[in-house]
Amino acid sequence: MNHLTDYEIINTVLAGELAAYSMLVNRYSSMVFTLAYNITLNREDAEEIAQDVFMKAYTALRSFKQESKFTTWLYRIVINAALNKKKLHKLATVDITAQITTGEWTADILPIEESKDMQKFIQHAMSTLPDNERICITLFYLNELSVNEIGELTGITTANIKVLLHRGRKHLYNTLNELLKTELNSLR
């Protein structure tokens, strides 16, 4: 049954075979979690968001118009849920973006662990990006969505998405460059 398309699974669920929904959950759980994590930068929040998203999607499945891809619809739910969760935490957290633009780096803002694992450096660098850049980078590179699909999801124009991708890549390059210099200096 894993060979079924998303639309076939949705129609099966809507026809009353509710257990078929687990195929959609299994198919997209890692992508939903990754997107939620890359927006919130918090594993527990991302896990909670992923659960909430699949519940919301299930209850709203009848409203899904099969004119677009299911993933586009699902990603929109993830983005909204993650941004809402992040807004709740924003008052209690340090505004990293403002500190990056003013050049005020401290160990509390960007803790560099003594690990040579590039994944950790990339995660740190991603955490420094403004939300809109991080969302575009995640959707484009990790979820492999086109610029047009990102525009459909976010409501951002194609031109602005290209600018955000350019800025995001530039910020990532600069941040990774600084992180790696710091790591190299600590090894001397």
N, C-alpha and C positions, 0 to 999 in steps of 0.2 A: 504493500500500500504506500510505501515511501516514494514511489514513482509518480504519484498523483501531483498535479499542478496545485498551486495555492487556491485557485478558483474552484477546482474540483473538491478540495478538502473543505473549503468554506461552504460550498453547496451541500456537502454531506453533513456538515455540522448544522446548517440551517434546516436541513430535512429531518433533524431529530437525533442524529448519531453524534451526541455530544463528545464522546471519547475521541473522536477524530481530531478534535482541536489540539490534542497533545502533539500531533504531528507538526502543527505549525509552531507550537512552543519549542519542540525539539529542534526544528529546522532553524529558528531565528533567535533562540535564547542567547547564544554567545554574541551575536551581532548587537542585540538589544543591550546586553550588559556592557559591552565595549563602548558603545555610543554613550550610554548613561554615565559610565565611569569617566570617559574623556570630557564630559561636560561638568560633572560634579567633582571629579578628582577624589572621590571617596568611595571605597569598596562597599562599605555597608549601605550607603545611600544608593549606590548603583544596583545592589542586589534588591533592595526594597523597591526601587523604581521599576526594575525589570518585572518583579511580581505584580506590581500595580498596573503596569502597562499591559501585561497579558490579561489581567482581569478586566481592565477598561476595554481592551480590544474585543474580548469575548462578549461583554455586555452590549457593545456597540456594533457587533458584527453585522446585524441586519441593516445598519445605516451605511455600511461600506458599499460604495458604488463601484462595481467591477469595471469601471472605465479606466482606472489607473492601476498601477501595480500595487499589490498588497503591501509590499515592503515600503513603498512611498507613504502609504497611509499609516503604517505601523511606526515608521521613523518619525513622522510628524507627532504622533502621540508621545514617543520617547523624548523628543526634543522639548516639547511643552512640559512634560512631567519633570524632566531634569532641570530645566530652567526655573520652574516654579520651586523645586526643592532647593536649588541654589540660592534663589532670592530669600528664602527663609533663613538660610545660613549666613547670608551676606552681612547682616548687621553684626553678627558675632565673630566674623573672621576678618583678617587683615586684607585690605584691598591690594592684592599683589600687583595688579596692573598699574596702579598709581606709583607704587614703589619702584617698579621697573622703569617707568618713563622718567622718573626723577633720579634714577641711578642709585637708590638707597638699598643696597643689598646687605642682608644680614643672615646669619646662620639660621635664625628662626624662620625666615621666609623661605629659604631654599636649602634645606639640609642636604649636604652632599655626603652620602654614605661612602665608606671606603670600599667600593665595589667597582670592578672593572667591567661589569656587565653593561653593555651599551644600552640595553633596554631601560635600565634605571636612569641613565642620563637622558634618554629620550623622554621618559615620563616626567622628569624634572623640567626639562625644556618645555614640554607641552603644558605643564602647569603654569608657566609664566605667560602663556598667550592669553590675550583677551578672549572672552567667550566666543565672539563671532568668528574670529580667526581659528580658534580651536575646533569649533563645530565644522567649519568649511574644510579644514585640513583632515579631520577625522572622516567626514563623509566622502571626501574626494580620494584620499589615499588608503584609508583602512577599509571603508565600505565600498570603494570603487564606484561611486556614483558619478554621473556626468555633471558638468556645470549646470546644465538645464534641469536635471533632476534635483540638484541642491537648491536651485532657485524655486522650483515647485514646492519643495519642502519648507524652505525658510522664508519665502516671500522676498528674498533679496534679488536684485537685478543681476543678470549675467555679468555685466561689466563690474559691478561691485564684488561679486564672488571672485572674479579673476584678480581684482585688487587685493581682496582679503587673503586669497591663496598666495599671492606674491609677498604680501607683508608677513604672513604667517611663516612662509619658508625663510624669509630674511631674518625674522625674529628667532626662529629655530636655529638657523645657522649661527647667528651671533651668540645666542645663549649656549649652544653646544660648544662653540669655540671657547667661550669663557669657562665653562664647566671643565672642559678637557685641559685647558691651561692650568686651572686650579688644581686639578688632579695630578697633572705632570709636576707642578711645583711642589706638591706635597710628597712626591716620591723622591725628590732630590735630597 
